[in-house]
Structure formats: structure tokens, C-alpha cells
Amino acid sequence: MKKLVYILFSLVILAGCEPKIDEYSPDAGAADFSTYVSLGNSLTAGFADGALYTSGQQNSYANLLAEQFKLAGGGVFKQPYINTEDGVGLEVVPNVGIRLVTKRILKLVPDKDCAGVPIGTFSMKPAYAIDNPDQAVLAGQLAARPVDPGPYNNMGVPGINVKELFIPGYGSPLGNPFFARFTSDMFSTVFQDAVAQNPTFFSLWIGNNDVLTSALAGTDALITPLDTFALYYNMTVLGLVNSANSPKGVLANIPDILAVPFFTTISATLPYDHVVLTAQQAAGLNILYGMYGHPEIVWKEGRNPFVITTTTGDWVQMGPEDIFLLNLPTDSIKCKGMGVANPVTYVPNPIPGQFVLQKSEQINLQNAITAFNQIIANAAQLNGLALVDMNSHMKTFATGMKFDGITMTTQFVTGGLFSTDGVHLCPRGNAVAANYFIDAINGEYASHIPHVDITKYPGVKFP
């Protein structure tokens, strides 16, 4: 009953278009926020715009939650600040491994082809702050140990999946460079460092990378097996609730990839069958593809689908429900004949599968999300924990949601929810997420934690 009353109360507050002041005194209810620890991945860490940077960390949903918790007895919330606004990201070095480099933050630039002509109606695209990756500076001191010593309440680690919470040495030079910055010991695990703080309250938003890593690579081949996810997710939850202070907590589930602009933006303006041919051009391409051993690719007069490679290396033409990813090199479509044939060498030039998610891959990814989310829901119910249904919440933004007079959608850049990488939330999006966490916590523990005022946080900055 208390959940129903609180939900109705929340709907009344959210229905208005003007900023509201919570009309109750902050109260922890059945929860204890004195030592709050957040576990998660890049979303928890405050990663945004393709990089980790100080103000992004300051605006992480976990830090925003901690600020609201302080109104009801919450304590200090320490984060492992990266100490730069240039953005620290990952760079793969052949025969060396992964290293941290600076100046990896994304900015918006006009989306033009090789002739300098704007591409379609989608006129802005994200690009690194520097054009030449060789100019990137090794993170060095900027990515060294944080200035303030640990332990750190924000245990969000960019790139981590649920199994990796338990891998000894994950913070070693051969592990995750982000965790290496603030691990208590080279051989400690992320989970160990979290429970060692004896939390009285925790948040857990993890599992995204168990699906997202695969989706970002344009495949369904890298999805974490269901039994592996179930084992390590339940180990995490049970380990937390059975730790020294028997803490209360809140779990969040995994959003559908089709609610994320990285997967929806390009196909909204670039049709899968955007290759328009004359009868003569179609005949020539049929001969060309036959010469290269692909007579199964058939071209015709009029509109034709682009040709792509699949995860297995096959060449196929796109279907109407296949989607382009945000990192598709759109200039190569027009100027290098990608998806058809190179106009200079006249060699078939299929679009690499890493830039496309086929319908079958989308289905497998969505099925995994559904199964993982059921595991998360079961863990919340069995352990009496609050649950944030971020999957459902994100879907509601497809047609727009209004908070405090501000309308937000999942549209890339203009929607005001996601950052320039099309995957991670911007500061205003983090404020919205924090409020969903607060709603779930208040509903489960009869707490009275005030909402974050989202009007104080910016969306994407335009050039």
C-alpha cells in the first residue's frame, strides 16, 4: 500500500510543467544512507561524450543521489576524480594493449561528405576534440591515482561487465586502466573494494555491458551467456545484502538498445535501400558482383538495399529493419561507394558489419535484455530491494517526456537526455535518472528523499 500511495504522489508532482518543491521534510525512512556505495559501469562513473572527465563525474547520477541523501543523513561520497576536462578515454595500441589517453572527449561538428556537402538532414555528428589521434597525449599523471585517497564510494568502472566485478587483478596493468587508477590493491576485485567500505546503502546498475559491448560492435556474438549473468549478478546482490551492515539497496535494470540514439539516429534519415540505379547501372553491378564471387547479390533498376558483411563474413543486402550505428562513416557512403562499389577502383565495397545491426541480431540482443532484466527483478523481489525499471522509463522518452517544464526525448543531441556519444547520459539526463532512483527508493523504504532539480543541469552543448 505504501508503494501505491507514493507512486500516486509522485505522479501528481511529475505531472506539472513548472518546477516543484517537495512538500515534506527529508527522511531516510527504513533506509540508512550514512555510507552509500554505488556499483556499476560507465553510467555510474559519470562517463559521457565518449570519455571520463571531472565535470562528468560530478554530474554522475550516483553523485547526484548522494547529494540528495545528505539531506536525510547521508555521509561523504568520494569519487576517484580524473582531474581533467579534456576527457580521458581508451586507445587500443597494437601489440601493446589498452591505454588511457587524453583529449578523447567528443564534440559536435557539421556532418559533411568528402566534397564538403552536408549529408542529409542529419547535419551534426560527434568527433574527437582532436582530428589526429597521434596528437593524443598519454594520460600519464592525469590518469594516475586520484589526488584524494580512497576508499571511493563511487565504484563505477567504465567498460566493466557483471563477471568482471569478481576478477582478481582487474585493476592491474593488464586489466581495466580505469579501475587501476583507484583500486585498493592490484589484486583486489571491484566487489571486494565495494563491500570493504561496509555500506549501509548501495545502488547497483550493471549488466548494460553484458549486452551493449556486443551491440556496439554490430553483432550479437559477444552477449554474456545467461547462466553466467545469473551466477555473477546474484553473487553480487547476495554479497552486498549479507555484508557487515546488512544494507538496503536499489537495483536498476538494462534499457533496450532501441531506446538509445546510438542505434536509432542514422537509419532515421538514411534508408536501408538508398541505392538508386538505372537499368544499365544495375546490369553492370550484377556482372561485377558475379566476377567477385557474389552472384547472390542482385541489383535492379530503381531502389536497392546497401550491401553489408555479416558477423560470419557473408555478403548480404540489408533488410528494411536492419539499422545503422551512429559511428557509420557516412562520408564513405557517398564518396567511396560504401555499400555498393568503389567509384574509382570499381571493386565491390560492402559496408562492414560493425556499423550495422541486422534484425536477427537485434532480436537476440533484446531477448538477452529481457532475460537479464528478469534476473534483476527476481533479485530485487527476493531480497527486498528497490527496483528502477530503466528499461520502461527510457522507452517513454521516445515520444517525449516533460519534467519541470523541460521536454526531453531520445533524439540524438536535441533530445536533451543523452550526451554526444549517443550512449551515455548528459548532466540533465543523469538528473532524470537520479530522480527515478529516488522514486524507487522512496517507494520501497518509505523514505522522503527530495527530487533533484533538473533545471540546474545542462543538456548537450552546441558548438
Secondary structure, 3 states (H helix, E strand, C coil): CHHHHHHHHHHHHHHCCCCCCCCCCCECCCCCCCCEEEEECHHHHCCECCEECHHHHHCCHHHHHHHHHHHHCCCCCCCCCCCCCCCEEEEEECCCEEEEEECCCEEEEECECCCCCECCCCCEEEEECCCCHHHCCECHHHHCCCCCCCCCCEEECCCCCCHHHHCCCCCCCCCCHHHHCCCCCCCCCHHHHHHCCCCCEEEEECCCHHHHHHHHCCCCCCCCCHHHHHHHHHHHHHHHHCCCCCCEEEEECCCCHHHCHHHCCHHHCCCCCCEEECHHHHHHHHHHHHHCCCCCCCCCCEEECCEEECCCCCEEECCCCCEECCCCCHHHHHHCCCCEECCCCCCEECECHHHEECHHHHHHHHHHHHHHHHHHHHHHHHHCCEEECHHHHHHHCCCCEEECCEEECCCCCCCCCECCCCCCECHHHHHHHHHHHHHHHHHHHCCECCCCCHHHCCCCCCC
